[in-house]
Amino acid sequence: MISRTLFAVTLSLCVALGANAPILLQSPILERVTEGHTARLQCTVRNAAVTHTNVYWGRERPGLQREWILLHYSSNYAYMYPEFKERFQSSRDSSNNSFILTITNVQPSDSGVYYCSVWGRVYGRGSQLIVDRTLRGITGPVLLQSPSLGHVTKGHAARLQCTMQNAAVTRTDVHWYWKQPGNVMKHIITHEMKNNIRRRPGFTDRFQPSRDPSSNSFILTITNVQPRDTGVYYCSVWGRIYGRGSLLNITSK
């Protein structure tokens, strides 16, 4: 068994040489699973054999730092962090040269973006997992984001919606965040209930927040979208309640 420090050092130092670095193709881009069911995330490898390669799985959730879930050695020994031992399982599918992460009895707290990594520096682009649950017994606002996955052509406009239950959008400040694979989550904009708008440096008026009281929703409109706008967008209220994200993909004309 290895410690957290040794695990981090192993990850940073496990760098192999060579021009043909592995390419990691994660699927699905978005996995939506009902609470209590099973999620299966796949990481297909090119330019290396999964049977001869160590794989790392990690997770990022809104407002939290990346968490390492496990290290699965080529020898088939898997080091699991204690909090992930019961429901998380790593395997290999040599028939399609893929690593597999299986999560049983999924819980809402499992929602996030999951990454596979090899060689200590090669990452997949992530699979977003959303775990749906019934709303009975939940106190405080509930944020329902749509679309879960949106494809928009470069130069067009994207419209992301965050519908709130158990509170009025006209009486609530909303914060919007943006997360790209391999990068920390960035605060984009705050739309106060008095309609004041505070944008973070680097985010222009292409990013326009609004409210739709008729559907009790917050809206984020992004005009003239560019490939660099690709990522997962989260709405947040009360400083601790987040939606489960809208994954925006920008396609070429």
LOTORKOL-457925 format. One record per residue (C-alpha): residue number from 0; residue in three letters; x, y, z. Coordinates in Angstrom, 3 decimals, padded with zeros to 6 digits. Layout:
i:NUM	aa:ala	east:X	north:Y	up:Z
...
END
This chain:
i:0	aa:met	east:000.000	north:000.000	up:000.000
i:1	aa:ile	east:001.287	north:003.459	up:-000.765
i:2	aa:ser	east:000.642	north:006.727	up:001.021
i:3	aa:arg	east:-001.054	north:009.781	up:-000.515
i:4	aa:thr	east:002.315	north:011.558	up:-000.718
i:5	aa:leu	east:004.000	north:008.621	up:-002.439
i:6	aa:phe	east:001.025	north:008.299	up:-004.784
i:7	aa:ala	east:001.364	north:011.973	up:-005.809
i:8	aa:val	east:005.127	north:011.615	up:-006.265
i:9	aa:thr	east:004.634	north:008.475	up:-008.350
i:10	aa:leu	east:002.160	north:010.306	up:-010.528
i:11	aa:ser	east:004.487	north:013.267	up:-011.122
i:12	aa:leu	east:007.586	north:011.161	up:-011.797
i:13	aa:cys	east:006.098	north:008.382	up:-013.908
i:14	aa:val	east:007.028	north:010.027	up:-017.214
i:15	aa:ala	east:008.170	north:007.880	up:-020.107
i:16	aa:leu	east:010.189	north:009.037	up:-023.079
i:17	aa:gly	east:009.291	north:008.668	up:-026.722
i:18	aa:ala	east:007.603	north:010.562	up:-029.539
i:19	aa:asn	east:004.482	north:008.378	up:-029.714
i:20	aa:ala	east:002.839	north:009.237	up:-026.427
i:21	aa:pro	east:-000.423	north:007.457	up:-025.611
i:22	aa:ile	east:-003.740	north:009.071	up:-026.560
i:23	aa:leu	east:-006.649	north:008.569	up:-024.148
i:24	aa:leu	east:-010.199	north:008.626	up:-025.532
i:25	aa:gln	east:-012.822	north:008.714	up:-022.802
i:26	aa:ser	east:-016.427	north:007.689	up:-023.253
i:27	aa:pro	east:-019.148	north:008.519	up:-022.748
i:28	aa:ile	east:-018.630	north:012.294	up:-022.687
i:29	aa:leu	east:-021.712	north:012.469	up:-020.478
i:30	aa:glu	east:-023.107	north:009.614	up:-018.382
i:31	aa:arg	east:-026.431	north:010.189	up:-016.618
i:32	aa:val	east:-027.359	north:007.499	up:-014.091
i:33	aa:thr	east:-030.151	north:007.152	up:-011.547
i:34	aa:glu	east:-029.160	north:006.926	up:-007.889
i:35	aa:gly	east:-028.519	north:003.333	up:-006.838
i:36	aa:his	east:-027.643	north:002.113	up:-010.331
i:37	aa:thr	east:-024.210	north:001.408	up:-011.891
i:38	aa:ala	east:-022.017	north:003.729	up:-013.972
i:39	aa:arg	east:-019.382	north:002.433	up:-016.385
i:40	aa:leu	east:-016.715	north:004.837	up:-017.694
i:41	aa:gln	east:-014.285	north:003.808	up:-020.436
i:42	aa:cys	east:-010.810	north:005.057	up:-021.333
i:43	aa:thr	east:-009.542	north:003.687	up:-024.664
i:44	aa:val	east:-005.792	north:003.888	up:-025.275
i:45	aa:arg	east:-003.891	north:004.410	up:-028.507
i:46	aa:asn	east:-000.118	north:003.978	up:-028.913
i:47	aa:ala	east:000.231	north:001.791	up:-025.819
i:48	aa:ala	east:-001.096	north:-001.518	up:-024.497
i:49	aa:val	east:-003.363	north:-001.358	up:-021.447
i:50	aa:thr	east:-001.880	north:-004.635	up:-020.236
i:51	aa:his	east:001.542	north:-002.981	up:-019.928
i:52	aa:thr	east:000.433	north:000.428	up:-018.629
i:53	aa:asn	east:-000.410	north:001.777	up:-015.179
i:54	aa:val	east:-003.577	north:003.886	up:-015.084
i:55	aa:tyr	east:-004.707	north:006.537	up:-012.645
i:56	aa:trp	east:-008.346	north:007.556	up:-012.162
i:57	aa:gly	east:-009.283	north:010.900	up:-010.637
i:58	aa:arg	east:-012.394	north:013.008	up:-010.094
i:59	aa:glu	east:-013.177	north:016.715	up:-010.009
i:60	aa:arg	east:-016.302	north:018.190	up:-008.435
i:61	aa:pro	east:-017.473	north:021.814	up:-008.382
i:62	aa:gly	east:-015.691	north:023.868	up:-005.764
i:63	aa:leu	east:-013.337	north:021.023	up:-004.778
i:64	aa:gln	east:-009.803	north:020.059	up:-005.722
i:65	aa:arg	east:-009.133	north:016.995	up:-007.845
i:66	aa:glu	east:-009.378	north:013.746	up:-005.894
i:67	aa:trp	east:-007.362	north:010.647	up:-006.784
i:68	aa:ile	east:-009.496	north:007.528	up:-006.732
i:69	aa:leu	east:-007.074	north:004.731	up:-007.536
i:70	aa:leu	east:-003.900	north:003.573	up:-009.213
i:71	aa:his	east:-004.263	north:000.339	up:-011.219
i:72	aa:tyr	east:-000.860	north:-001.175	up:-011.977
i:73	aa:ser	east:-000.075	north:-003.218	up:-015.081
i:74	aa:ser	east:000.447	north:-006.160	up:-012.712
i:75	aa:asn	east:-003.302	north:-005.844	up:-011.934
i:76	aa:tyr	east:-002.744	north:-004.718	up:-008.349
i:77	aa:ala	east:-004.998	north:-001.741	up:-007.630
i:78	aa:tyr	east:-004.314	north:000.775	up:-004.886
i:79	aa:met	east:-007.614	north:002.327	up:-003.783
i:80	aa:tyr	east:-007.981	north:005.326	up:-001.532
i:81	aa:pro	east:-010.032	north:004.276	up:001.516
i:82	aa:glu	east:-013.071	north:006.421	up:000.689
i:83	aa:phe	east:-013.383	north:004.743	up:-002.714
i:84	aa:lys	east:-012.836	north:001.095	up:-001.751
i:85	aa:glu	east:-016.428	north:-000.083	up:-001.505
i:86	aa:arg	east:-018.109	north:000.990	up:-004.747
i:87	aa:phe	east:-015.316	north:001.845	up:-007.217
i:88	aa:gln	east:-013.684	north:-000.873	up:-009.300
i:89	aa:ser	east:-010.984	north:-000.636	up:-011.976
i:90	aa:ser	east:-010.529	north:-003.177	up:-014.760
i:91	aa:arg	east:-009.018	north:-003.626	up:-018.211
i:92	aa:asp	east:-010.676	north:-004.715	up:-021.455
i:93	aa:ser	east:-007.814	north:-005.900	up:-023.648
i:94	aa:ser	east:-010.197	north:-006.669	up:-026.542
i:95	aa:asn	east:-010.577	north:-002.942	up:-027.241
i:96	aa:asn	east:-007.457	north:-001.774	up:-025.329
i:97	aa:ser	east:-009.449	north:000.125	up:-022.705
i:98	aa:phe	east:-009.370	north:000.879	up:-019.002
i:99	aa:ile	east:-012.755	north:000.666	up:-017.268
i:100	aa:leu	east:-013.968	north:002.406	up:-014.115
i:101	aa:thr	east:-017.154	north:000.911	up:-012.675
i:102	aa:ile	east:-019.086	north:002.648	up:-009.894
i:103	aa:thr	east:-021.832	north:000.617	up:-008.248
i:104	aa:asn	east:-024.778	north:001.969	up:-006.228
i:105	aa:val	east:-024.066	north:005.498	up:-007.464
i:106	aa:gln	east:-024.905	north:008.392	up:-005.159
i:107	aa:pro	east:-025.523	north:012.097	up:-005.907
i:108	aa:ser	east:-022.142	north:012.851	up:-004.323
i:109	aa:asp	east:-020.514	north:010.800	up:-007.104
i:110	aa:ser	east:-021.471	north:013.460	up:-009.672
i:111	aa:gly	east:-018.409	north:015.076	up:-011.227
i:112	aa:val	east:-015.894	north:014.823	up:-014.061
i:113	aa:tyr	east:-013.771	north:011.653	up:-014.082
i:114	aa:tyr	east:-010.328	north:011.525	up:-015.720
i:115	aa:cys	east:-008.011	north:008.676	up:-016.652
i:116	aa:ser	east:-004.277	north:009.337	up:-016.800
i:117	aa:val	east:-001.131	north:007.438	up:-017.832
i:118	aa:trp	east:002.584	north:008.158	up:-017.832
i:119	aa:gly	east:002.035	north:010.779	up:-015.125
i:120	aa:arg	east:001.290	north:013.487	up:-017.684
i:121	aa:val	east:-001.156	north:012.163	up:-020.278
i:122	aa:tyr	east:-004.837	north:012.738	up:-019.533
i:123	aa:gly	east:-008.142	north:011.953	up:-021.167
i:124	aa:arg	east:-010.613	north:014.786	up:-021.701
i:125	aa:gly	east:-012.937	north:013.521	up:-019.004
i:126	aa:ser	east:-016.334	north:011.880	up:-018.629
i:127	aa:gln	east:-018.987	north:013.838	up:-016.795
i:128	aa:leu	east:-021.144	north:011.734	up:-014.480
i:129	aa:ile	east:-024.507	north:013.082	up:-013.351
i:130	aa:val	east:-026.433	north:011.117	up:-010.741
i:131	aa:asp	east:-030.164	north:011.876	up:-010.662
i:132	aa:arg	east:-032.234	north:011.479	up:-007.523
i:133	aa:thr	east:-035.771	north:012.207	up:-006.380
i:134	aa:leu	east:-036.319	north:015.609	up:-004.851
i:135	aa:arg	east:-038.393	north:014.528	up:-001.851
i:136	aa:gly	east:-036.866	north:015.396	up:001.497
i:137	aa:ile	east:-034.332	north:017.875	up:000.072
i:138	aa:thr	east:-034.205	north:021.235	up:001.857
i:139	aa:gly	east:-032.925	north:024.463	up:000.343
i:140	aa:pro	east:-032.700	north:025.331	up:-003.363
i:141	aa:val	east:-032.333	north:022.634	up:-005.986
i:142	aa:leu	east:-030.629	north:023.617	up:-009.268
i:143	aa:leu	east:-031.586	north:021.750	up:-012.437
i:144	aa:gln	east:-029.331	north:022.582	up:-015.378
i:145	aa:ser	east:-030.185	north:022.138	up:-019.035
i:146	aa:pro	east:-029.100	north:021.074	up:-021.499
i:147	aa:ser	east:-026.912	north:018.399	up:-019.903
i:148	aa:leu	east:-024.932	north:018.287	up:-023.153
i:149	aa:gly	east:-025.043	north:021.036	up:-025.763
i:150	aa:his	east:-023.423	north:021.228	up:-029.205
i:151	aa:val	east:-023.131	north:024.726	up:-030.699
i:152	aa:thr	east:-021.498	north:025.804	up:-033.947
i:153	aa:lys	east:-018.578	north:028.218	up:-033.739
i:154	aa:gly	east:-019.755	north:031.814	up:-034.029
i:155	aa:his	east:-023.303	north:031.062	up:-032.867
i:156	aa:ala	east:-024.841	north:031.631	up:-029.433
i:157	aa:ala	east:-025.194	north:029.141	up:-026.581
i:158	aa:arg	east:-027.983	north:029.381	up:-024.013
i:159	aa:leu	east:-027.555	north:027.546	up:-020.712
i:160	aa:gln	east:-030.426	north:027.324	up:-018.261
i:161	aa:cys	east:-030.419	north:026.783	up:-014.499
i:162	aa:thr	east:-033.920	north:026.217	up:-013.131
i:163	aa:met	east:-034.262	north:026.640	up:-009.368
i:164	aa:gln	east:-036.693	north:024.942	up:-007.031
i:165	aa:asn	east:-037.476	north:025.957	up:-003.436
i:166	aa:ala	east:-036.349	north:029.578	up:-003.905
i:167	aa:ala	east:-037.103	north:032.549	up:-006.184
i:168	aa:val	east:-034.511	north:033.598	up:-008.782
i:169	aa:thr	east:-035.544	north:037.233	up:-008.293
i:170	aa:arg	east:-034.393	north:037.047	up:-004.669
i:171	aa:thr	east:-031.207	north:035.022	up:-005.118
i:172	aa:asp	east:-027.685	north:035.846	up:-006.302
i:173	aa:val	east:-026.282	north:033.348	up:-008.798
i:174	aa:his	east:-022.677	north:032.495	up:-009.609
i:175	aa:trp	east:-021.556	north:030.821	up:-012.826
i:176	aa:tyr	east:-018.417	north:028.675	up:-013.081
i:177	aa:trp	east:-016.545	north:027.096	up:-015.987
i:178	aa:lys	east:-014.440	north:023.928	up:-015.931
i:179	aa:gln	east:-012.182	north:022.652	up:-018.715
i:180	aa:pro	east:-010.463	north:019.229	up:-018.668
i:181	aa:gly	east:-007.201	north:019.366	up:-016.752
i:182	aa:asn	east:-007.789	north:022.927	up:-015.492
i:183	aa:val	east:-009.119	north:024.283	up:-012.231
i:184	aa:met	east:-012.686	north:025.526	up:-012.173
i:185	aa:lys	east:-012.976	north:029.266	up:-012.847
i:186	aa:his	east:-015.556	north:031.708	up:-011.568
i:187	aa:ile	east:-016.998	north:033.493	up:-014.617
i:188	aa:ile	east:-019.641	north:035.852	up:-013.397
i:189	aa:thr	east:-021.948	north:036.770	up:-010.525
i:190	aa:his	east:-025.466	north:038.046	up:-011.190
i:191	aa:glu	east:-026.819	north:039.677	up:-008.056
i:192	aa:met	east:-030.521	north:039.736	up:-007.265
i:193	aa:lys	east:-030.449	north:043.540	up:-007.717
i:194	aa:asn	east:-029.286	north:042.798	up:-011.290
i:195	aa:asn	east:-025.722	north:044.012	up:-010.745
i:196	aa:ile	east:-023.275	north:041.952	up:-012.817
i:197	aa:arg	east:-019.704	north:041.222	up:-011.716
i:198	aa:arg	east:-017.491	north:039.555	up:-014.316
i:199	aa:arg	east:-014.132	north:038.000	up:-013.594
i:200	aa:pro	east:-011.159	north:039.385	up:-015.561
i:201	aa:gly	east:-010.899	north:037.769	up:-018.980
i:202	aa:phe	east:-014.637	north:037.196	up:-019.396
i:203	aa:thr	east:-016.140	north:039.839	up:-021.661
i:204	aa:asp	east:-019.745	north:040.791	up:-022.318
i:205	aa:arg	east:-019.986	north:037.743	up:-024.595
i:206	aa:phe	east:-021.026	north:036.101	up:-021.329
i:207	aa:gln	east:-024.403	north:037.562	up:-020.445
i:208	aa:pro	east:-026.457	north:036.437	up:-017.423
i:209	aa:ser	east:-030.192	north:036.965	up:-017.108
i:210	aa:arg	east:-033.252	north:035.682	up:-015.252
i:211	aa:asp	east:-036.494	north:034.175	up:-016.507
i:212	aa:pro	east:-039.038	north:034.536	up:-013.668
i:213	aa:ser	east:-041.700	north:032.707	up:-015.692
i:214	aa:ser	east:-039.710	north:029.465	up:-015.380
i:215	aa:asn	east:-037.799	north:030.536	up:-012.231
i:216	aa:ser	east:-034.526	north:030.094	up:-014.096
i:217	aa:phe	east:-031.128	north:031.697	up:-014.351
i:218	aa:ile	east:-029.816	north:031.987	up:-017.911
i:219	aa:leu	east:-026.258	north:032.267	up:-019.176
i:220	aa:thr	east:-025.968	north:033.301	up:-022.819
i:221	aa:ile	east:-022.608	north:033.072	up:-024.577
i:222	aa:thr	east:-022.485	north:034.870	up:-027.923
i:223	aa:asn	east:-020.032	north:034.233	up:-030.775
i:224	aa:val	east:-018.892	north:030.982	up:-029.165
i:225	aa:gln	east:-015.350	north:029.827	up:-029.847
i:226	aa:pro	east:-013.649	north:026.409	up:-029.429
i:227	aa:arg	east:-011.956	north:027.707	up:-026.278
i:228	aa:asp	east:-015.430	north:028.064	up:-024.674
i:229	aa:thr	east:-015.777	north:024.258	up:-024.557
i:230	aa:gly	east:-016.216	north:022.943	up:-021.027
i:231	aa:val	east:-018.658	north:022.263	up:-018.227
i:232	aa:tyr	east:-020.627	north:025.239	up:-016.901
i:233	aa:tyr	east:-022.055	north:025.209	up:-013.384
i:234	aa:cys	east:-024.534	north:027.519	up:-011.669
i:235	aa:ser	east:-024.319	north:027.998	up:-007.906
i:236	aa:val	east:-026.350	north:029.708	up:-005.171
i:237	aa:trp	east:-025.988	north:030.239	up:-001.432
i:238	aa:gly	east:-022.228	north:029.689	up:-001.783
i:239	aa:arg	east:-022.572	north:025.909	up:-001.427
i:240	aa:ile	east:-025.331	north:024.622	up:-003.711
i:241	aa:tyr	east:-024.373	north:023.707	up:-007.282
i:242	aa:gly	east:-026.142	north:022.429	up:-010.341
i:243	aa:arg	east:-024.769	north:019.292	up:-011.931
i:244	aa:gly	east:-023.374	north:021.122	up:-014.922
i:245	aa:ser	east:-023.996	north:021.678	up:-018.621
i:246	aa:leu	east:-021.304	north:020.315	up:-020.920
i:247	aa:leu	east:-020.837	north:022.645	up:-023.902
i:248	aa:asn	east:-019.062	north:021.423	up:-027.034
i:249	aa:ile	east:-018.179	north:023.877	up:-029.810
i:250	aa:thr	east:-018.149	north:022.435	up:-033.314
i:251	aa:ser	east:-016.543	north:023.903	up:-036.436
i:252	aa:lys	east:-018.616	north:025.480	up:-039.181
END
